[in-house]
Amino acid sequence: MAAQNPFDLLLDQVRQVVREELAKALQSAALGTATKPDVPESDWLRADDLAKKFHLPKTLFEEKGREGLIQRTKPGRHVLFNVRDVERFLQSSAGGGNHKEH
């Protein structure tokens, strides 16, 4: 009688889990209920993305970034804005906080 590989049971369990997950994914895709995977939101976004997120014009973020009221960086082709800094700025604007206006 041949000795059974100790990893065979583990491999069979992994295969079963993969089959179950594939079946769930195919079922939700067929029903139209597929969800996006949980991807953490970036701490840095472009002005276009901020405009969509906060329902404000992208020029607001660009102007406030140039004025130094919102932290920004340009690591490559696009200017990126720090989301937490944007949230702080919007919170202080809504609360009548002190920030310079032109």
MDTraj code that builds the backbone (N, CA, C; nanometers):
import mdtraj as md
import numpy as np

residues = "MET ALA ALA GLN ASN PRO PHE ASP LEU LEU LEU ASP GLN VAL ARG GLN VAL VAL ARG GLU GLU LEU ALA LYS ALA LEU GLN SER ALA ALA LEU GLY THR ALA THR LYS PRO ASP VAL PRO GLU SER ASP TRP LEU ARG ALA ASP ASP LEU ALA LYS LYS PHE HIS LEU PRO LYS THR LEU PHE GLU GLU LYS GLY ARG GLU GLY LEU ILE GLN ARG THR LYS PRO GLY ARG HIS VAL LEU PHE ASN VAL ARG ASP VAL GLU ARG PHE LEU GLN SER SER ALA GLY GLY GLY ASN HIS LYS GLU HIS".split()
xyz = np.array([
    [0.0833, -0.1159, 0.0000],
    [0.0000, 0.0000, 0.0000],
    [0.0893, 0.1243, 0.0000],
    [0.0593, 0.2219, -0.0870],
    [0.1412, 0.3422, -0.1013],
    [0.1098, 0.4418, 0.0096],
    [0.2139, 0.5072, 0.0548],
    [0.1959, 0.6089, 0.1593],
    [0.1316, 0.7337, 0.0979],
    [0.0340, 0.7896, 0.1701],
    [-0.0355, 0.9076, 0.1207],
    [0.0446, 1.0328, 0.1571],
    [0.0539, 1.1243, 0.0625],
    [0.1240, 1.2500, 0.0843],
    [0.0466, 1.3308, 0.1892],
    [0.1128, 1.3855, 0.2914],
    [0.0422, 1.4585, 0.3966],
    [-0.0228, 1.5887, 0.3447],
    [0.0212, 1.6365, 0.2300],
    [-0.0350, 1.7597, 0.1758],
    [-0.1556, 1.7360, 0.0865],
    [-0.1884, 1.6100, 0.0577],
    [-0.3035, 1.5801, -0.0272],
    [-0.4342, 1.6305, 0.0327],
    [-0.4525, 1.6104, 0.1616],
    [-0.5750, 1.6563, 0.2276],
    [-0.5853, 1.8092, 0.2206],
    [-0.4749, 1.8783, 0.2487],
    [-0.4739, 2.0240, 0.2410],
    [-0.5051, 2.0711, 0.0994],
    [-0.4445, 2.0089, 0.0017],
    [-0.4679, 2.0453, -0.1377],
    [-0.6139, 2.0217, -0.1763],
    [-0.6731, 1.9143, -0.1310],
    [-0.8145, 1.8879, -0.1586],
    [-0.9044, 1.9942, -0.0953],
    [-0.8705, 2.0378, 0.0250],
    [-0.9497, 2.1415, 0.0917],
    [-0.9382, 2.2753, 0.0181],
    [-0.8197, 2.3080, -0.0289],
    [-0.8002, 2.4314, -0.1050],
    [-0.8812, 2.4259, -0.2337],
    [-0.8775, 2.3140, -0.3018],
    [-0.9556, 2.2990, -0.4249],
    [-1.1052, 2.3184, -0.3990],
    [-1.1543, 2.2634, -0.2871],
    [-1.2957, 2.2765, -0.2535],
    [-1.3327, 2.4230, -0.2289],
    [-1.2502, 2.4949, -0.1562],
    [-1.2766, 2.6363, -0.1292],
    [-1.2763, 2.7161, -0.2595],
    [-1.1823, 2.6882, -0.3472],
    [-1.1758, 2.7579, -0.4758],
    [-1.3011, 2.7302, -0.5574],
    [-1.3461, 2.6058, -0.5598],
    [-1.4691, 2.5714, -0.6319],
    [-1.5885, 2.6499, -0.5763],
    [-1.5999, 2.6563, -0.4445],
    [-1.7113, 2.7281, -0.3810],
    [-1.7069, 2.8772, -0.4140],
    [-1.5885, 2.9357, -0.4071],
    [-1.5757, 3.0787, -0.4366],
    [-1.6055, 3.1083, -0.5834],
    [-1.5606, 3.0225, -0.6715],
    [-1.5924, 3.0396, -0.8144],
    [-1.7418, 3.0274, -0.8392],
    [-1.8048, 2.9328, -0.7741],
    [-1.9493, 2.9159, -0.7907],
    [-2.0242, 3.0398, -0.7425],
    [-1.9824, 3.0952, -0.6289],
    [-2.0452, 3.2179, -0.5781],
    [-2.0257, 3.3338, -0.6750],
    [-1.9040, 3.3487, -0.7268],
    [-1.8741, 3.4586, -0.8185],
    [-1.9550, 3.4456, -0.9463],
    [-1.9629, 3.3243, -1.0003],
    [-2.0409, 3.3032, -1.1223],
    [-2.1891, 3.3279, -1.0985],
    [-2.2391, 3.2873, -0.9835],
    [-2.3794, 3.3076, -0.9520],
    [-2.4110, 3.4558, -0.9369],
    [-2.3275, 3.5295, -0.8651],
    [-2.3549, 3.6726, -0.8475],
    [-2.3373, 3.7485, -0.9784],
    [-2.2469, 3.7035, -1.0651],
    [-2.2316, 3.7673, -1.1961],
    [-2.3544, 3.7416, -1.2819],
    [-2.4094, 3.6216, -1.2743],
    [-2.5285, 3.5879, -1.3517],
    [-2.6502, 3.6654, -1.3022],
    [-2.6543, 3.6918, -1.1710],
    [-2.7661, 3.7666, -1.1129],
    [-2.7443, 3.9173, -1.1194],
    [-2.6264, 3.9584, -1.1618],
    [-2.5967, 4.1008, -1.1687],
    [-2.5706, 4.1643, -1.0344],
    [-2.5302, 4.0858, -0.9374],
    [-2.5045, 4.1395, -0.8036],
    [-2.3569, 4.1359, -0.7681],
    [-2.2724, 4.1255, -0.8689],
    [-2.1290, 4.1205, -0.8421],
    [-2.0845, 4.2531, -0.7808],
    [-1.9983, 4.2447, -0.6812],
    [-1.9485, 4.3647, -0.6150],
    [-1.8016, 4.3824, -0.6454],
    [-1.7564, 4.5064, -0.6325],
    [-1.6157, 4.5344, -0.6513],
    [-1.5388, 4.4792, -0.5320],
    [-1.4169, 4.4313, -0.5533],
    [-1.3382, 4.3831, -0.4406],
    [-1.3063, 4.4988, -0.3465],
    [-1.2853, 4.4647, -0.2203],
    [-1.2534, 4.5672, -0.1216],
    [-1.1114, 4.6160, -0.1442],
    [-1.1013, 4.7334, -0.2049],
    [-0.9720, 4.7950, -0.2305],
    [-0.9664, 4.9222, -0.1465],
    [-0.8655, 4.9350, -0.0643],
    [-0.8601, 5.0549, 0.0180],
    [-0.8481, 5.1793, -0.0689],
    [-0.9216, 5.2829, -0.0288],
    [-0.9159, 5.4075, -0.1038],
    [-0.7818, 5.4737, -0.0791],
    [-0.7287, 5.5344, -0.1824],
    [-0.5994, 5.6000, -0.1731],
    [-0.6101, 5.7253, -0.0871],
    [-0.5000, 5.7621, -0.0250],
    [-0.4946, 5.8862, 0.0519],
    [-0.4726, 6.0055, -0.0402],
    [-0.4399, 5.9792, -0.1666],
    [-0.4124, 6.0841, -0.2641],
    [-0.5010, 6.0630, -0.3859],
    [-0.5734, 6.1686, -0.4267],
    [-0.6621, 6.1597, -0.5424],
    [-0.6413, 6.2789, -0.6346],
    [-0.6765, 6.2611, -0.7601],
    [-0.6737, 6.3705, -0.8565],
    [-0.7956, 6.4596, -0.8348],
    [-0.7899, 6.5808, -0.8887],
    [-0.8997, 6.6767, -0.8735],
    [-1.0296, 6.6205, -0.9309],
    [-1.0226, 6.5491, -1.0430],
    [-1.1426, 6.4880, -1.1024],
    [-1.2094, 6.3920, -1.0050],
    [-1.1278, 6.3096, -0.9406],
    [-1.1815, 6.2109, -0.8464],
    [-1.2403, 6.2783, -0.7228],
    [-1.1754, 6.3842, -0.6774],
    [-1.2277, 6.4593, -0.5623],
    [-1.3602, 6.5253, -0.5973],
    [-1.3702, 6.5776, -0.7195],
    [-1.4940, 6.6419, -0.7636],
    [-1.6100, 6.5435, -0.7602],
    [-1.5857, 6.4214, -0.8053],
    [-1.6901, 6.3182, -0.8026],
    [-1.7243, 6.2787, -0.6588],
    [-1.6205, 6.2645, -0.5773],
    [-1.6406, 6.2184, -0.4394],
    [-1.7187, 6.3200, -0.3563],
    [-1.6854, 6.4488, -0.3720],
    [-1.7465, 6.5514, -0.2880],
    [-1.8537, 6.6330, -0.3602],
    [-1.8798, 6.6013, -0.4863],
    [-1.9814, 6.6715, -0.5660],
    [-1.9548, 6.8218, -0.5706],
    [-1.8288, 6.8554, -0.5971],
    [-1.7857, 6.9941, -0.6096],
    [-1.7040, 7.0079, -0.7377],
    [-1.6886, 7.1304, -0.7885],
    [-1.6094, 7.1473, -0.9112],
    [-1.4612, 7.1179, -0.8875],
    [-1.3982, 7.0564, -0.9849],
    [-1.2570, 7.0205, -0.9688],
    [-1.1692, 7.1442, -0.9562],
    [-1.2135, 7.2569, -1.0133],
    [-1.1346, 7.3797, -1.0044],
    [-1.1200, 7.4273, -0.8602],
    [-1.2173, 7.3965, -0.7748],
    [-1.2069, 7.4332, -0.6339],
    [-1.0827, 7.3705, -0.5716],
    [-1.0621, 7.2429, -0.5977],
    [-0.9481, 7.1715, -0.5397],
    [-0.8170, 7.2206, -0.6009],
    [-0.8192, 7.2467, -0.7313],
    [-0.6989, 7.2974, -0.7979],
    [-0.6586, 7.4340, -0.7428],
    [-0.7564, 7.5229, -0.7266],
    [-0.7280, 7.6572, -0.6747],
    [-0.6776, 7.6519, -0.5311],
    [-0.7469, 7.5769, -0.4475],
    [-0.7082, 7.5695, -0.3061],
    [-0.5726, 7.5013, -0.2901],
    [-0.5409, 7.4091, -0.3792],
    [-0.4091, 7.3471, -0.3776],
    [-0.3005, 7.4471, -0.4142],
    [-0.3252, 7.5291, -0.5166],
    [-0.2277, 7.6316, -0.5557],
    [-0.2086, 7.7350, -0.4457],
    [-0.3172, 7.7655, -0.3739],
    [-0.3099, 7.8628, -0.2649],
    [-0.2419, 7.8052, -0.1411],
    [-0.2191, 7.6755, -0.1395],
    [-0.1547, 7.6118, -0.0250],
    [-0.2507, 7.5749, 0.0862],
    [-0.3798, 7.5807, 0.0585],
    [-0.4788, 7.5465, 0.1603],
    [-0.5058, 7.3960, 0.1647],
    [-0.4698, 7.3267, 0.0584],
    [-0.4845, 7.1810, 0.0515],
    [-0.3497, 7.1250, 0.0064],
    [-0.3029, 7.0250, 0.0781],
    [-0.1745, 6.9642, 0.0448],
    [-0.1833, 6.8938, -0.0899],
    [-0.0839, 6.9163, -0.1752],
    [-0.0814, 6.8519, -0.3064],
    [0.0612, 6.8111, -0.3414],
    [0.0710, 6.7228, -0.4384],
    [0.2003, 6.6766, -0.4864],
    [0.1868, 6.6403, -0.6334],
    [0.2984, 6.6347, -0.7021],
    [0.2967, 6.5943, -0.8431],
    [0.4104, 6.4948, -0.8654],
    [0.3850, 6.3683, -0.8312],
    [0.4900, 6.2673, -0.8435],
    [0.5165, 6.2262, -0.9884],
    [0.4284, 6.2626, -1.0760],
    [0.4430, 6.2246, -1.2163],
    [0.3636, 6.3192, -1.3028],
    [0.2745, 6.2630, -1.3791],
    [0.1969, 6.3397, -1.4752],
    [0.0809, 6.4173, -1.4125],
    [0.0233, 6.3651, -1.3064],
    [-0.0964, 6.4239, -1.2476],
    [-0.0680, 6.4874, -1.1120],
    [-0.1399, 6.5952, -1.0848],
    [-0.1343, 6.6577, -0.9521],
    [-0.2288, 6.5785, -0.8628],
    [-0.1795, 6.5394, -0.7461],
    [-0.2589, 6.4624, -0.6502],
    [-0.2803, 6.5459, -0.5244],
    [-0.3986, 6.5303, -0.4658],
    [-0.4355, 6.6049, -0.3466],
    [-0.4568, 6.5078, -0.2316],
    [-0.4144, 6.5480, -0.1117],
    [-0.4284, 6.4650, 0.0068],
    [-0.5742, 6.4678, 0.0527],
    [-0.6394, 6.3519, 0.0527],
    [-0.7824, 6.3431, 0.0835],
    [-0.8126, 6.3908, 0.2251],
    [-0.7298, 6.3545, 0.3199],
    [-0.7550, 6.3969, 0.4590],
    [-0.7441, 6.5486, 0.4721],
    [-0.6488, 6.6064, 0.4003],
    [-0.6337, 6.7507, 0.4022],
    [-0.7543, 6.8183, 0.3369],
    [-0.8040, 6.7602, 0.2287],
    [-0.9240, 6.8119, 0.1625],
    [-1.0418, 6.8066, 0.2584],
    [-1.0585, 6.6945, 0.3290],
    [-1.1687, 6.6805, 0.4243],
    [-1.1586, 6.7846, 0.5356],
    [-1.0354, 6.8075, 0.5856],
    [-1.0166, 6.9100, 0.6895],
    [-1.0532, 7.0484, 0.6356],
    [-1.0097, 7.0775, 0.5140],
    [-1.0405, 7.2069, 0.4539],
    [-1.1915, 7.2239, 0.4383],
    [-1.2589, 7.1225, 0.3865],
    [-1.4037, 7.1320, 0.3671],
    [-1.4765, 7.1453, 0.5004],
    [-1.4285, 7.0744, 0.6013],
    [-1.4890, 7.0836, 0.7347],
    [-1.4733, 7.2245, 0.7910],
    [-1.3544, 7.2815, 0.7769],
    [-1.3327, 7.4167, 0.8294],
    [-1.4112, 7.5189, 0.7480],
    [-1.4278, 7.4962, 0.6195],
    [-1.5067, 7.5870, 0.5354],
    [-1.6536, 7.5826, 0.5756],
    [-1.7039, 7.4634, 0.6011],
    [-1.8439, 7.4480, 0.6403],
    [-1.8688, 7.5067, 0.7781],
    [-1.7697, 7.4986, 0.8658],
    [-1.7862, 7.5485, 1.0015],
    [-1.7460, 7.6925, 1.0182],
    [-1.7117, 7.7595, 0.9077],
    [-1.6708, 7.8988, 0.9173],
    [-1.5327, 7.9147, 0.9770],
    [-1.4480, 7.8119, 0.9585],
    [-1.3130, 7.8163, 1.0127],
    [-1.2286, 7.9232, 0.9455],
    [-1.1152, 7.9524, 1.0060],
    [-1.0262, 8.0543, 0.9506],
    [-0.9420, 7.9962, 0.8389],
    [-0.9673, 8.0440, 0.7192],
    [-0.8822, 8.0148, 0.6054],
    [-0.8903, 8.1331, 0.5133],
    [-0.7842, 8.1595, 0.4404],
    [-0.7836, 8.2800, 0.3588],
    [-0.8651, 8.2613, 0.2330],
    [-0.9456, 8.3573, 0.2022],
    [-1.0303, 8.3588, 0.0821],
    [-0.9869, 8.4749, -0.0042],
    [-0.9995, 8.4590, -0.1345],
    [-0.9703, 8.5677, -0.2284],
    [-1.0956, 8.6176, -0.2911],
])
top = md.Topology()
chain = top.add_chain()
for i, resn in enumerate(residues, 1):
    res = top.add_residue(resn, chain, resSeq=i)
    for name in ("N", "CA", "C"):
        top.add_atom(name, md.element.get_by_symbol(name[0]), res)
traj = md.Trajectory(xyz[None], top)
